[in-house]
Amino acid sequence: MTRAIAPATIAAKADHYEDALSGSIVPPIHTSTTYARDTGNQPFNPAHVYARDNNPSFVQAERVLAKLENGEQALLFASGMAAIAAVFYTLQSGAHVVLPNSMYWGVFSWTRQYCARASITVSYYAPDDAASLRKALQDKASTDIVWVETPSNPMMHVTDIRLAAQLAHGAGALLVVDNTVPTPLLTRPLDLGADIVMHSATKSLNGHSDVIAGALVTRENHSHWQRIVTERHDAGAIISPFDASQLLRGMRTLSLRVERACQNAARIAEFLHEHEHVEEVLYPGLESHPGHKVAREQMSGGYGSLMSFLVKGDKAETLAVVSRLQLLVRATSLGGVETLIEHRHSIEPPETGVPENLLRLAVGIEDVDDLIHDLDQALSPSV
Ligand SMILES: *Cc1c(COP(=O)(O)O)cnc(C)c1O
């Protein structure tokens, strides 16, 4: 009987093997762009002809990711956006896609522009409302892709992945889930019925704010996946061997980082929830959050390190809070070891409706009392 290996073990071992030449337990970085042929003109190793096709450095990281997500195959890309683009580039013109009306701004903005250009019809649904997803699926006779991002960035809406998969499959569509925020340690969308998982590996997977990378993982080798494999191979949005090696190294500590960041986030959410200068905390770990029940079912081990909160006050007062922070870093991005804070209203266009008094917090692994102390002095300057 084979025993299933836990994600923490998969990540820590990083698909470890002893290098045949040296016995080293950390893999070398394969920088060669090309591979030699023998005197009979045959490649020494048929898998290796040219490094855009295949490189041992990224193949190893892909194997780790596929195992973490319990998928059949993973592909790494030059960025999260490049991974997303590959999903859309491989649709035919006339295709129909269904996307959340509140999601990571970069994806919302790029898909809107690209789909208009490529004659792909887009319908939108409210990510916390299954009836609205049902309705969006009725817009056209058939749908190709349903996109889910849960918890969503930065409004922290929770979507029921299992239900979304049923609805998508009922309409003949594939369900793609952006699993960047939870990571495979907290949510495994493929086990809940999703067909493809997408990651900005720039965030928690790498975890050290020093690599831009993206990934797709598939449950099965379906025809859309085969087109994506060809697309990456032919259009070439690959990750560099050095970045793949950094990512592999980052993933080794994924379970420790996610565990600590989740614990910190839970404590900070409780603290902010009680704070007199905070109007509301958006964090699915709080029982008061409308998506808490669904999140409890589809997330295990924590509710993630991302949250948003609304300051009691206007835009100027909110920016004043941010300016008083001494320890937290004012920067975009998430999933790193250091805690970052961002005023999303300054970043996104007004149409996305992000409140002026919203701050997004990407919690890191620092000492949680230090973080709480910094937030407290920034929120209540008289203290
Ligand atoms: C950052 C992010 C992306 C885009 O990924 P890049 O690596 O920046 O290209 C997509 N989705 C979510 C949820 C993200 O946080």
The ligand as an SDF file (V2000), in Angstrom:
LIG
                    3D

 15 15  0  0  0  0  0  0  0  0999 V2000
    0.1710   38.8850   -8.5760 C   0  0  0  0  0  0  0  0  0  0  0  0
   -1.0590   38.1820   -8.9910 C   0  0  0  0  0  0  0  0  0  0  0  0
   -1.2700   37.8350  -10.3300 C   0  0  0  0  0  0  0  0  0  0  0  0
   -0.2870   38.2100  -11.4410 C   0  0  0  0  0  0  0  0  0  0  0  0
    0.9210   37.5430  -11.3060 O   0  0  0  0  0  0  0  0  0  0  0  0
    2.3750   38.1520  -11.7450 P   0  0  0  0  0  0  0  0  0  0  0  0
    3.3250   37.1220  -11.2560 O   0  0  0  0  0  0  0  0  0  0  0  0
    2.5110   39.4890  -11.0520 O   0  0  0  0  0  0  0  0  0  0  0  0
    2.3680   38.2960  -13.2210 O   0  0  0  0  0  0  0  0  0  0  0  0
   -2.4310   37.1430  -10.6370 C   0  0  0  0  0  0  0  0  0  0  0  0
   -3.3460   36.8230   -9.6910 N   0  0  0  0  0  0  0  0  0  0  0  0
   -3.1720   37.1610   -8.3970 C   0  0  0  0  0  0  0  0  0  0  0  0
   -4.2160   36.7970   -7.3880 C   0  0  0  0  0  0  0  0  0  0  0  0
   -2.0300   37.8580   -8.0020 C   0  0  0  0  0  0  0  0  0  0  0  0
   -1.8770   38.1930   -6.7150 O   0  0  0  0  0  0  0  0  0  0  0  0
  1  2  1  0
  2  3  1  0
  2 14  2  0
  3  4  1  0
  3 10  2  0
  4  5  1  0
  5  6  1  0
  6  7  2  0
  6  8  1  0
  6  9  1  0
 10 11  1  0
 11 12  2  0
 12 13  1  0
 12 14  1  0
 14 15  1  0
M  END
$$$$
